[in-house]
Amino acid sequence: MNLTRLRWSDIPDSLRSRAEAAVATPLREVASAPGGFTPGVASAVAGTSGERFFVKAIARHTSEVAGSYLREALLAEALPPQVPSPRLLWWHDDGVWIVMLFEYVEGRTPQIADLDPVLAAVAALGATPGPSGLPRLVDEYAEDFVSWRAVDSWDAIVGGYPELAAASLDALAAREKRWSQVADGTALVHGDLRLDNMIRAGDRVWIVDWPNACTGAAWFDLLLMTPSLAMHGVDVETLIGEHPLTAGVDRDDLDTVLVAAAGYFVSRSLLPPPPAAPAVRDFQRAQAKALLAWLGTRRPDILTDRT
């Protein structure tokens, strides 16, 4: 999944010195994080006393996703203190490099076996009001959740996804159009929540990587996690039927957002791979396949409506 990452030593000396001044100790890299879709620095660094920090950084000329790093720095500062996320200690943008220094959390990426504490963390997140100043979910996803309405070639879609052969594009597009009416809200939304954006540390689960933070329906993050969980065999139908964030939500509202998400994953997976994150298309296809398979059993009428 991961590209060859930039390292702590690739950051210009002047910026590394600024980071060291912020934490009052020289820093050395001790590990570069595995995984991920972008080539930016994602390294654990240690001071002279052994205290660790986590560095994220990107040079604008190395990747078109550099803007998301700047966005994350701005949004991380606005996160409420009760959010289970490492604190942003320092950041700087010199016009070429964006560098962030976070608290370090010793842990690992959660696995399916860790689902109970993961879902508890998601429930806590859904109960957190979004701070003022964050963008609205319905605005942030306005250009993403139009995929069924923007299809140029239905034949190309069905060629890549034959499970859609009996579906009606008009019906999918009509349902997709309603997603913003049901997903608005005031809860804090991560916007890209998956197991690989979490850290299991003891009994606690931390949530990381916040460039998409916004406010919206409290259940949105959980619902958008389901394709990545279904890929690993999780019974997502039972999960959303029992989880406190989704158990009381109108079933049709959830299906509307699932259809919009399916359109997003399907359409994105058929695009050429972006140079900065070539593996992302395969991941989007896997999520699309898992989501369509679930929709096919959850709401077979949606994928067979030829009216």
C-alpha positions as protocol buffer text, in pm:
chain_id: "A"
residue {
  index: 1
  type: MET
  ca { x: 0 y: 0 z: 0 }
}
residue {
  index: 2
  type: ASN
  ca { x: 271 y: 247 z: 95 }
}
residue {
  index: 3
  type: LEU
  ca { x: 512 y: 438 z: -126 }
}
residue {
  index: 4
  type: THR
  ca { x: 874 y: 510 z: -42 }
}
residue {
  index: 5
  type: ARG
  ca { x: 835 y: 774 z: 225 }
}
residue {
  index: 6
  type: LEU
  ca { x: 1030 y: 1092 z: 279 }
}
residue {
  index: 7
  type: ARG
  ca { x: 1230 y: 1079 z: 602 }
}
residue {
  index: 8
  type: TRP
  ca { x: 1306 y: 1318 z: 887 }
}
residue {
  index: 9
  type: SER
  ca { x: 1647 y: 1389 z: 728 }
}
residue {
  index: 10
  type: ASP
  ca { x: 1476 y: 1504 z: 405 }
}
residue {
  index: 11
  type: ILE
  ca { x: 1320 y: 1803 z: 585 }
}
residue {
  index: 12
  type: PRO
  ca { x: 1536 y: 2116 z: 546 }
}
residue {
  index: 13
  type: ASP
  ca { x: 1775 y: 2183 z: 835 }
}
residue {
  index: 14
  type: SER
  ca { x: 1607 y: 2514 z: 915 }
}
residue {
  index: 15
  type: LEU
  ca { x: 1268 y: 2350 z: 967 }
}
residue {
  index: 16
  type: ARG
  ca { x: 1408 y: 2062 z: 1169 }
}
residue {
  index: 17
  type: SER
  ca { x: 1577 y: 2321 z: 1389 }
}
residue {
  index: 18
  type: ARG
  ca { x: 1246 y: 2501 z: 1438 }
}
residue {
  index: 19
  type: ALA
  ca { x: 1078 y: 2176 z: 1539 }
}
residue {
  index: 20
  type: GLU
  ca { x: 1360 y: 2099 z: 1784 }
}
residue {
  index: 21
  type: ALA
  ca { x: 1331 y: 2446 z: 1934 }
}
residue {
  index: 22
  type: ALA
  ca { x: 958 y: 2392 z: 1983 }
}
residue {
  index: 23
  type: VAL
  ca { x: 1020 y: 2087 z: 2204 }
}
residue {
  index: 24
  type: ALA
  ca { x: 1355 y: 2207 z: 2341 }
}
residue {
  index: 25
  type: THR
  ca { x: 1559 y: 1904 z: 2236 }
}
residue {
  index: 26
  type: PRO
  ca { x: 1752 y: 1779 z: 1935 }
}
residue {
  index: 27
  type: LEU
  ca { x: 1555 y: 1512 z: 1750 }
}
residue {
  index: 28
  type: ARG
  ca { x: 1656 y: 1196 z: 1570 }
}
residue {
  index: 29
  type: GLU
  ca { x: 1440 y: 964 z: 1366 }
}
residue {
  index: 30
  type: VAL
  ca { x: 1375 y: 625 z: 1525 }
}
residue {
  index: 31
  type: ALA
  ca { x: 1113 y: 480 z: 1290 }
}
residue {
  index: 32
  type: SER
  ca { x: 920 y: 561 z: 972 }
}
residue {
  index: 33
  type: ALA
  ca { x: 556 y: 455 z: 975 }
}
residue {
  index: 34
  type: PRO
  ca { x: 453 y: 175 z: 740 }
}
residue {
  index: 35
  type: GLY
  ca { x: 137 y: 191 z: 533 }
}
residue {
  index: 36
  type: GLY
  ca { x: -43 y: 493 z: 400 }
}
residue {
  index: 37
  type: PHE
  ca { x: -116 y: 623 z: 52 }
}
residue {
  index: 38
  type: THR
  ca { x: 107 y: 931 z: 31 }
}
residue {
  index: 39
  type: PRO
  ca { x: 487 y: 977 z: 34 }
}
residue {
  index: 40
  type: GLY
  ca { x: 508 y: 1238 z: 310 }
}
residue {
  index: 41
  type: VAL
  ca { x: 719 y: 1207 z: 622 }
}
residue {
  index: 42
  type: ALA
  ca { x: 545 y: 1000 z: 890 }
}
residue {
  index: 43
  type: SER
  ca { x: 818 y: 935 z: 1144 }
}
residue {
  index: 44
  type: ALA
  ca { x: 867 y: 880 z: 1512 }
}
residue {
  index: 45
  type: VAL
  ca { x: 1149 y: 1099 z: 1641 }
}
residue {
  index: 46
  type: ALA
  ca { x: 1315 y: 1102 z: 1981 }
}
residue {
  index: 47
  type: GLY
  ca { x: 1478 y: 1371 z: 2191 }
}
residue {
  index: 48
  type: THR
  ca { x: 1797 y: 1334 z: 2392 }
}
residue {
  index: 49
  type: SER
  ca { x: 1604 y: 1213 z: 2698 }
}
residue {
  index: 50
  type: GLY
  ca { x: 1424 y: 949 z: 2490 }
}
residue {
  index: 51
  type: GLU
  ca { x: 1090 y: 1131 z: 2478 }
}
residue {
  index: 52
  type: ARG
  ca { x: 921 y: 1062 z: 2144 }
}
residue {
  index: 53
  type: PHE
  ca { x: 719 y: 1273 z: 1907 }
}
residue {
  index: 54
  type: PHE
  ca { x: 549 y: 1204 z: 1573 }
}
residue {
  index: 55
  type: VAL
  ca { x: 633 y: 1409 z: 1264 }
}
residue {
  index: 56
  type: LYS
  ca { x: 420 y: 1453 z: 954 }
}
residue {
  index: 57
  type: ALA
  ca { x: 560 y: 1660 z: 671 }
}
residue {
  index: 58
  type: ILE
  ca { x: 537 y: 1706 z: 296 }
}
residue {
  index: 59
  type: ALA
  ca { x: 707 y: 1921 z: 36 }
}
residue {
  index: 60
  type: ARG
  ca { x: 464 y: 2079 z: -205 }
}
residue {
  index: 61
  type: HIS
  ca { x: 675 y: 1985 z: -507 }
}
residue {
  index: 62
  type: THR
  ca { x: 672 y: 1615 z: -413 }
}
residue {
  index: 63
  type: SER
  ca { x: 298 y: 1557 z: -402 }
}
residue {
  index: 64
  type: GLU
  ca { x: -33 y: 1708 z: -509 }
}
residue {
  index: 65
  type: VAL
  ca { x: -179 y: 1611 z: -171 }
}
residue {
  index: 66
  type: ALA
  ca { x: 27 y: 1870 z: 17 }
}
residue {
  index: 67
  type: GLY
  ca { x: -282 y: 2084 z: 64 }
}
residue {
  index: 68
  type: SER
  ca { x: -433 y: 1816 z: 286 }
}
residue {
  index: 69
  type: TYR
  ca { x: -137 y: 1848 z: 522 }
}
residue {
  index: 70
  type: LEU
  ca { x: -194 y: 2219 z: 563 }
}
residue {
  index: 71
  type: ARG
  ca { x: -563 y: 2156 z: 615 }
}
residue {
  index: 72
  type: GLU
  ca { x: -486 y: 1895 z: 880 }
}
residue {
  index: 73
  type: ALA
  ca { x: -260 y: 2135 z: 1068 }
}
residue {
  index: 74
  type: LEU
  ca { x: -531 y: 2399 z: 1076 }
}
residue {
  index: 75
  type: LEU
  ca { x: -806 y: 2157 z: 1176 }
}
residue {
  index: 76
  type: ALA
  ca { x: -600 y: 1967 z: 1435 }
}
residue {
  index: 77
  type: GLU
  ca { x: -563 y: 2290 z: 1630 }
}
residue {
  index: 78
  type: ALA
  ca { x: -942 y: 2317 z: 1654 }
}
residue {
  index: 79
  type: LEU
  ca { x: -1013 y: 1967 z: 1787 }
}
residue {
  index: 80
  type: PRO
  ca { x: -1181 y: 1964 z: 2130 }
}
residue {
  index: 81
  type: PRO
  ca { x: -954 y: 1837 z: 2410 }
}
residue {
  index: 82
  type: GLN
  ca { x: -1179 y: 1537 z: 2480 }
}
residue {
  index: 83
  type: VAL
  ca { x: -1123 y: 1394 z: 2132 }
}
residue {
  index: 84
  type: PRO
  ca { x: -899 y: 1083 z: 2155 }
}
residue {
  index: 85
  type: SER
  ca { x: -636 y: 1220 z: 1922 }
}
residue {
  index: 86
  type: PRO
  ca { x: -265 y: 1299 z: 1972 }
}
residue {
  index: 87
  type: ARG
  ca { x: -222 y: 1670 z: 2031 }
}
residue {
  index: 88
  type: LEU
  ca { x: -61 y: 1888 z: 1766 }
}
residue {
  index: 89
  type: LEU
  ca { x: 236 y: 2048 z: 1946 }
}
residue {
  index: 90
  type: TRP
  ca { x: 381 y: 2263 z: 1669 }
}
residue {
  index: 91
  type: TRP
  ca { x: 353 y: 2320 z: 1297 }
}
residue {
  index: 92
  type: HIS
  ca { x: 499 y: 2544 z: 1033 }
}
residue {
  index: 93
  type: ASP
  ca { x: 440 y: 2621 z: 667 }
}
residue {
  index: 94
  type: ASP
  ca { x: 727 y: 2799 z: 492 }
}
residue {
  index: 95
  type: GLY
  ca { x: 557 y: 2797 z: 152 }
}
residue {
  index: 96
  type: VAL
  ca { x: 751 y: 2493 z: 36 }
}
residue {
  index: 97
  type: TRP
  ca { x: 732 y: 2248 z: 328 }
}
residue {
  index: 98
  type: ILE
  ca { x: 451 y: 2183 z: 575 }
}
residue {
  index: 99
  type: VAL
  ca { x: 577 y: 2022 z: 896 }
}
residue {
  index: 100
  type: MET
  ca { x: 370 y: 1905 z: 1196 }
}
residue {
  index: 101
  type: LEU
  ca { x: 491 y: 1775 z: 1531 }
}
residue {
  index: 102
  type: PHE
  ca { x: 245 y: 1566 z: 1734 }
}
residue {
  index: 103
  type: GLU
  ca { x: 239 y: 1386 z: 2063 }
}
residue {
  index: 104
  type: TYR
  ca { x: 364 y: 1032 z: 2019 }
}
residue {
  index: 105
  type: VAL
  ca { x: 135 y: 741 z: 2097 }
}
residue {
  index: 106
  type: GLU
  ca { x: 297 y: 401 z: 2140 }
}
residue {
  index: 107
  type: GLY
  ca { x: 67 y: 145 z: 1984 }
}
residue {
  index: 108
  type: ARG
  ca { x: -35 y: -37 z: 1668 }
}
residue {
  index: 109
  type: THR
  ca { x: -300 y: -29 z: 1399 }
}
residue {
  index: 110
  type: PRO
  ca { x: -615 y: -198 z: 1534 }
}
residue {
  index: 111
  type: GLN
  ca { x: -722 y: -529 z: 1387 }
}
residue {
  index: 112
  type: ILE
  ca { x: -1069 y: -678 z: 1352 }
}
residue {
  index: 113
  type: ALA
  ca { x: -1010 y: -850 z: 1687 }
}
residue {
  index: 114
  type: ASP
  ca { x: -996 y: -498 z: 1838 }
}
residue {
  index: 115
  type: LEU
  ca { x: -1338 y: -404 z: 1706 }
}
residue {
  index: 116
  type: ASP
  ca { x: -1504 y: -353 z: 2045 }
}
residue {
  index: 117
  type: PRO
  ca { x: -1269 y: -72 z: 2161 }
}
residue {
  index: 118
  type: VAL
  ca { x: -1267 y: 68 z: 1809 }
}
residue {
  index: 119
  type: LEU
  ca { x: -1646 y: 96 z: 1805 }
}
residue {
  index: 120
  type: ALA
  ca { x: -1640 y: 247 z: 2153 }
}
residue {
  index: 121
  type: ALA
  ca { x: -1405 y: 518 z: 2027 }
}
residue {
  index: 122
  type: VAL
  ca { x: -1631 y: 580 z: 1728 }
}
residue {
  index: 123
  type: ALA
  ca { x: -1930 y: 612 z: 1962 }
}
residue {
  index: 124
  type: ALA
  ca { x: -1741 y: 865 z: 2174 }
}
residue {
  index: 125
  type: LEU
  ca { x: -1651 y: 1062 z: 1863 }
}
residue {
  index: 126
  type: GLY
  ca { x: -2012 y: 1066 z: 1748 }
}
residue {
  index: 127
  type: ALA
  ca { x: -2116 y: 1209 z: 2084 }
}
residue {
  index: 128
  type: THR
  ca { x: -1869 y: 1500 z: 2051 }
}
residue {
  index: 129
  type: PRO
  ca { x: -2010 y: 1832 z: 1928 }
}
residue {
  index: 130
  type: GLY
  ca { x: -1812 y: 1983 z: 1646 }
}
residue {
  index: 131
  type: PRO
  ca { x: -1626 y: 2303 z: 1741 }
}
residue {
  index: 132
  type: SER
  ca { x: -1731 y: 2624 z: 1577 }
}
residue {
  index: 133
  type: GLY
  ca { x: -1544 y: 2712 z: 1262 }
}
residue {
  index: 134
  type: LEU
  ca { x: -1526 y: 2362 z: 1117 }
}
residue {
  index: 135
  type: PRO
  ca { x: -1671 y: 2317 z: 769 }
}
residue {
  index: 136
  type: ARG
  ca { x: -2003 y: 2135 z: 727 }
}
residue {
  index: 137
  type: LEU
  ca { x: -2001 y: 1778 z: 606 }
}
residue {
  index: 138
  type: VAL
  ca { x: -2265 y: 1850 z: 343 }
}
residue {
  index: 139
  type: ASP
  ca { x: -2043 y: 2120 z: 195 }
}
residue {
  index: 140
  type: GLU
  ca { x: -1723 y: 1916 z: 214 }
}
residue {
  index: 141
  type: TYR
  ca { x: -1873 y: 1618 z: 34 }
}
residue {
  index: 142
  type: ALA
  ca { x: -2086 y: 1818 z: -208 }
}
residue {
  index: 143
  type: GLU
  ca { x: -1851 y: 1753 z: -500 }
}
residue {
  index: 144
  type: ASP
  ca { x: -1780 y: 1390 z: -405 }
}
residue {
  index: 145
  type: PHE
  ca { x: -2132 y: 1260 z: -360 }
}
residue {
  index: 146
  type: VAL
  ca { x: -2254 y: 1344 z: -708 }
}
residue {
  index: 147
  type: SER
  ca { x: -2102 y: 1043 z: -880 }
}
residue {
  index: 148
  type: TRP
  ca { x: -2421 y: 869 z: -996 }
}
residue {
  index: 149
  type: ARG
  ca { x: -2551 y: 1201 z: -1127 }
}
residue {
  index: 150
  type: ALA
  ca { x: -2224 y: 1263 z: -1314 }
}
residue {
  index: 151
  type: VAL
  ca { x: -2189 y: 927 z: -1493 }
}
residue {
  index: 152
  type: ASP
  ca { x: -2080 y: 972 z: -1856 }
}
residue {
  index: 153
  type: SER
  ca { x: -2095 y: 607 z: -1957 }
}
residue {
  index: 154
  type: TRP
  ca { x: -2317 y: 358 z: -1778 }
}
residue {
  index: 155
  type: ASP
  ca { x: -2166 y: 85 z: -1997 }
}
residue {
  index: 156
  type: ALA
  ca { x: -1822 y: 164 z: -1851 }
}
residue {
  index: 157
  type: ILE
  ca { x: -1962 y: 144 z: -1500 }
}
residue {
  index: 158
  type: VAL
  ca { x: -2129 y: -191 z: -1562 }
}
residue {
  index: 159
  type: GLY
  ca { x: -1817 y: -316 z: -1739 }
}
residue {
  index: 160
  type: GLY
  ca { x: -1620 y: -259 z: -1421 }
}
residue {
  index: 161
  type: TYR
  ca { x: -1903 y: -360 z: -1189 }
}
residue {
  index: 162
  type: PRO
  ca { x: -2130 y: -621 z: -1350 }
}
residue {
  index: 163
  type: GLU
  ca { x: -2326 y: -645 z: -1024 }
}
residue {
  index: 164
  type: LEU
  ca { x: -2484 y: -313 z: -1128 }
}
residue {
  index: 165
  type: ALA
  ca { x: -2619 y: -449 z: -1457 }
}
residue {
  index: 166
  type: ALA
  ca { x: -2976 y: -470 z: -1325 }
}
residue {
  index: 167
  type: ALA
  ca { x: -2968 y: -133 z: -1148 }
}
residue {
  index: 168
  type: SER
  ca { x: -3123 y: 190 z: -1266 }
}
residue {
  index: 169
  type: LEU
  ca { x: -2882 y: 481 z: -1292 }
}
residue {
  index: 170
  type: ASP
  ca { x: -3175 y: 721 z: -1263 }
}
residue {
  index: 171
  type: ALA
  ca { x: -3289 y: 557 z: -939 }
}
residue {
  index: 172
  type: LEU
  ca { x: -2937 y: 561 z: -794 }
}
residue {
  index: 173
  type: ALA
  ca { x: -2894 y: 927 z: -890 }
}
residue {
  index: 174
  type: ALA
  ca { x: -3231 y: 1024 z: -743 }
}
residue {
  index: 175
  type: ARG
  ca { x: -3145 y: 861 z: -411 }
}
residue {
  index: 176
  type: GLU
  ca { x: -2794 y: 1008 z: -410 }
}
residue {
  index: 177
  type: LYS
  ca { x: -2941 y: 1356 z: -455 }
}
residue {
  index: 178
  type: ARG
  ca { x: -3106 y: 1329 z: -112 }
}
residue {
  index: 179
  type: TRP
  ca { x: -2791 y: 1243 z: 86 }
}
residue {
  index: 180
  type: SER
  ca { x: -2726 y: 1595 z: 214 }
}
residue {
  index: 181
  type: GLN
  ca { x: -3079 y: 1619 z: 356 }
}
residue {
  index: 182
  type: VAL
  ca { x: -3012 y: 1327 z: 592 }
}
residue {
  index: 183
  type: ALA
  ca { x: -2640 y: 1362 z: 673 }
}
residue {
  index: 184
  type: ASP
  ca { x: -2634 y: 1718 z: 806 }
}
residue {
  index: 185
  type: GLY
  ca { x: -2570 y: 1767 z: 1175 }
}
residue {
  index: 186
  type: THR
  ca { x: -2353 y: 1924 z: 1443 }
}
residue {
  index: 187
  type: ALA
  ca { x: -2138 y: 1632 z: 1562 }
}
residue {
  index: 188
  type: LEU
  ca { x: -1762 y: 1621 z: 1506 }
}
residue {
  index: 189
  type: VAL
  ca { x: -1693 y: 1408 z: 1197 }
}
residue {
  index: 190
  type: HIS
  ca { x: -1350 y: 1269 z: 1111 }
}
residue {
  index: 191
  type: GLY
  ca { x: -1447 y: 1222 z: 748 }
}
residue {
  index: 192
  type: ASP
  ca { x: -1210 y: 935 z: 661 }
}
residue {
  index: 193
  type: LEU
  ca { x: -1237 y: 691 z: 948 }
}
residue {
  index: 194
  type: ARG
  ca { x: -1086 y: 346 z: 900 }
}
residue {
  index: 195
  type: LEU
  ca { x: -875 y: 113 z: 1111 }
}
residue {
  index: 196
  type: ASP
  ca { x: -557 y: 246 z: 950 }
}
residue {
  index: 197
  type: ASN
  ca { x: -643 y: 593 z: 1084 }
}
residue {
  index: 198
  type: MET
  ca { x: -648 y: 462 z: 1441 }
}
residue {
  index: 199
  type: ILE
  ca { x: -394 y: 350 z: 1700 }
}
residue {
  index: 200
  type: ARG
  ca { x: -461 y: 83 z: 1963 }
}
residue {
  index: 201
  type: ALA
  ca { x: -262 y: 172 z: 2275 }
}
residue {
  index: 202
  type: GLY
  ca { x: -344 y: -53 z: 2569 }
}
residue {
  index: 203
  type: ASP
  ca { x: -718 y: -39 z: 2627 }
}
residue {
  index: 204
  type: ARG
  ca { x: -755 y: 288 z: 2440 }
}
residue {
  index: 205
  type: VAL
  ca { x: -805 y: 367 z: 2072 }
}
residue {
  index: 206
  type: TRP
  ca { x: -670 y: 695 z: 1935 }
}
residue {
  index: 207
  type: ILE
  ca { x: -791 y: 854 z: 1612 }
}
residue {
  index: 208
  type: VAL
  ca { x: -536 y: 1018 z: 1381 }
}
residue {
  index: 209
  type: ASP
  ca { x: -518 y: 1195 z: 1043 }
}
residue {
  index: 210
  type: TRP
  ca { x: -776 y: 1474 z: 1052 }
}
residue {
  index: 211
  type: PRO
  ca { x: -754 y: 1669 z: 721 }
}
residue {
  index: 212
  type: ASN
  ca { x: -1123 y: 1603 z: 653 }
}
residue {
  index: 213
  type: ALA
  ca { x: -1264 y: 1707 z: 992 }
}
residue {
  index: 214
  type: CYS
  ca { x: -1606 y: 1870 z: 969 }
}
residue {
  index: 215
  type: THR
  ca { x: -1948 y: 1871 z: 1136 }
}
residue {
  index: 216
  type: GLY
  ca { x: -2234 y: 1647 z: 1038 }
}
residue {
  index: 217
  type: ALA
  ca { x: -2452 y: 1355 z: 1138 }
}
residue {
  index: 218
  type: ALA
  ca { x: -2313 y: 1171 z: 1441 }
}
residue {
  index: 219
  type: TRP
  ca { x: -2341 y: 837 z: 1259 }
}
residue {
  index: 220
  type: PHE
  ca { x: -2162 y: 937 z: 938 }
}
residue {
  index: 221
  type: ASP
  ca { x: -1814 y: 814 z: 1034 }
}
residue {
  index: 222
  type: LEU
  ca { x: -1942 y: 477 z: 1147 }
}
residue {
  index: 223
  type: LEU
  ca { x: -2147 y: 428 z: 832 }
}
residue {
  index: 224
  type: LEU
  ca { x: -1859 y: 523 z: 603 }
}
residue {
  index: 225
  type: MET
  ca { x: -1634 y: 278 z: 789 }
}
residue {
  index: 226
  type: THR
  ca { x: -1855 y: -17 z: 700 }
}
residue {
  index: 227
  type: PRO
  ca { x: -1712 y: -92 z: 354 }
}
residue {
  index: 228
  type: SER
  ca { x: -1358 y: -125 z: 492 }
}
residue {
  index: 229
  type: LEU
  ca { x: -1490 y: -349 z: 771 }
}
residue {
  index: 230
  type: ALA
  ca { x: -1701 y: -558 z: 535 }
}
residue {
  index: 231
  type: MET
  ca { x: -1386 y: -622 z: 333 }
}
residue {
  index: 232
  type: HIS
  ca { x: -1258 y: -815 z: 633 }
}
residue {
  index: 233
  type: GLY
  ca { x: -1571 y: -1020 z: 684 }
}
residue {
  index: 234
  type: VAL
  ca { x: -1738 y: -811 z: 956 }
}
residue {
  index: 235
  type: ASP
  ca { x: -2116 y: -852 z: 975 }
}
residue {
  index: 236
  type: VAL
  ca { x: -2183 y: -484 z: 912 }
}
residue {
  index: 237
  type: GLU
  ca { x: -2560 y: -532 z: 894 }
}
residue {
  index: 238
  type: THR
  ca { x: -2567 y: -647 z: 1255 }
}
residue {
  index: 239
  type: LEU
  ca { x: -2311 y: -384 z: 1351 }
}
residue {
  index: 240
  type: ILE
  ca { x: -2514 y: -85 z: 1237 }
}
residue {
  index: 241
  type: GLY
  ca { x: -2833 y: -242 z: 1367 }
}
residue {
  index: 242
  type: GLU
  ca { x: -2690 y: -260 z: 1718 }
}
residue {
  index: 243
  type: HIS
  ca { x: -2444 y: 29 z: 1745 }
}
residue {
  index: 244
  type: PRO
  ca { x: -2582 y: 324 z: 1946 }
}
residue {
  index: 245
  type: LEU
  ca { x: -2499 y: 575 z: 1672 }
}
residue {
  index: 246
  type: THR
  ca { x: -2701 y: 397 z: 1402 }
}
residue {
  index: 247
  type: ALA
  ca { x: -2954 y: 174 z: 1581 }
}
residue {
  index: 248
  type: GLY
  ca { x: -3217 y: 447 z: 1600 }
}
residue {
  index: 249
  type: VAL
  ca { x: -3153 y: 611 z: 1263 }
}
residue {
  index: 250
  type: ASP
  ca { x: -3410 y: 573 z: 988 }
}
residue {
  index: 251
  type: ARG
  ca { x: -3302 y: 280 z: 773 }
}
residue {
  index: 252
  type: ASP
  ca { x: -3379 y: 465 z: 451 }
}
residue {
  index: 253
  type: ASP
  ca { x: -3159 y: 757 z: 554 }
}
residue {
  index: 254
  type: LEU
  ca { x: -2866 y: 521 z: 607 }
}
residue {
  index: 255
  type: ASP
  ca { x: -2931 y: 355 z: 271 }
}
residue {
  index: 256
  type: THR
  ca { x: -2932 y: 693 z: 100 }
}
residue {
  index: 257
  type: VAL
  ca { x: -2582 y: 773 z: 227 }
}
residue {
  index: 258
  type: LEU
  ca { x: -2463 y: 420 z: 146 }
}
residue {
  index: 259
  type: VAL
  ca { x: -2577 y: 466 z: -214 }
}
residue {
  index: 260
  type: ALA
  ca { x: -2395 y: 799 z: -234 }
}
residue {
  index: 261
  type: ALA
  ca { x: -2081 y: 640 z: -90 }
}
residue {
  index: 262
  type: ALA
  ca { x: -2106 y: 351 z: -335 }
}
residue {
  index: 263
  type: GLY
  ca { x: -2117 y: 596 z: -622 }
}
residue {
  index: 264
  type: TYR
  ca { x: -1808 y: 769 z: -489 }
}
residue {
  index: 265
  type: PHE
  ca { x: -1606 y: 447 z: -451 }
}
residue {
  index: 266
  type: VAL
  ca { x: -1719 y: 307 z: -787 }
}
residue {
  index: 267
  type: SER
  ca { x: -1644 y: 624 z: -984 }
}
residue {
  index: 268
  type: ARG
  ca { x: -1310 y: 693 z: -815 }
}
residue {
  index: 269
  type: SER
  ca { x: -1190 y: 335 z: -859 }
}
residue {
  index: 270
  type: LEU
  ca { x: -1229 y: 366 z: -1236 }
}
residue {
  index: 271
  type: LEU
  ca { x: -1008 y: 676 z: -1261 }
}
residue {
  index: 272
  type: PRO
  ca { x: -637 y: 654 z: -1346 }
}
residue {
  index: 273
  type: PRO
  ca { x: -418 y: 607 z: -1037 }
}
residue {
  index: 274
  type: PRO
  ca { x: -290 y: 937 z: -897 }
}
residue {
  index: 275
  type: PRO
  ca { x: 93 y: 955 z: -902 }
}
residue {
  index: 276
  type: ALA
  ca { x: 109 y: 1048 z: -533 }
}
residue {
  index: 277
  type: ALA
  ca { x: -108 y: 755 z: -422 }
}
residue {
  index: 278
  type: PRO
  ca { x: -121 y: 486 z: -692 }
}
residue {
  index: 279
  type: ALA
  ca { x: -255 y: 214 z: -459 }
}
residue {
  index: 280
  type: VAL
  ca { x: -565 y: 411 z: -365 }
}
residue {
  index: 281
  type: ARG
  ca { x: -765 y: 294 z: -671 }
}
residue {
  index: 282
  type: ASP
  ca { x: -733 y: -72 z: -572 }
}
residue {
  index: 283
  type: PHE
  ca { x: -844 y: 14 z: -220 }
}
residue {
  index: 284
  type: GLN
  ca { x: -1141 y: 213 z: -351 }
}
residue {
  index: 285
  type: ARG
  ca { x: -1239 y: -79 z: -574 }
}
residue {
  index: 286
  type: ALA
  ca { x: -1223 y: -320 z: -281 }
}
residue {
  index: 287
  type: GLN
  ca { x: -1445 y: -88 z: -77 }
}
residue {
  index: 288
  type: ALA
  ca { x: -1687 y: -47 z: -369 }
}
residue {
  index: 289
  type: LYS
  ca { x: -1713 y: -423 z: -414 }
}
residue {
  index: 290
  type: ALA
  ca { x: -1775 y: -479 z: -43 }
}
residue {
  index: 291
  type: LEU
  ca { x: -2035 y: -203 z: -25 }
}
residue {
  index: 292
  type: LEU
  ca { x: -2223 y: -319 z: -334 }
}
residue {
  index: 293
  type: ALA
  ca { x: -2227 y: -676 z: -205 }
}
residue {
  index: 294
  type: TRP
  ca { x: -2375 y: -553 z: 123 }
}
residue {
  index: 295
  type: LEU
  ca { x: -2631 y: -334 z: -50 }
}
residue {
  index: 296
  type: GLY
  ca { x: -2723 y: -628 z: -267 }
}
residue {
  index: 297
  type: THR
  ca { x: -2835 y: -823 z: 39 }
}
residue {
  index: 298
  type: ARG
  ca { x: -2952 y: -530 z: 253 }
}
residue {
  index: 299
  type: ARG
  ca { x: -3156 y: -355 z: -16 }
}
residue {
  index: 300
  type: PRO
  ca { x: -3170 y: -574 z: -328 }
}
residue {
  index: 301
  type: ASP
  ca { x: -3441 y: -348 z: -469 }
}
residue {
  index: 302
  type: ILE
  ca { x: -3189 y: -63 z: -498 }
}
residue {
  index: 303
  type: LEU
  ca { x: -2963 y: -264 z: -728 }
}
residue {
  index: 304
  type: THR
  ca { x: -3244 y: -418 z: -933 }
}
residue {
  index: 305
  type: ASP
  ca { x: -3468 y: -114 z: -986 }
}
residue {
  index: 306
  type: ARG
  ca { x: -3512 y: -77 z: -1362 }
}
residue {
  index: 307
  type: THR
  ca { x: -3804 y: 167 z: -1338 }
}
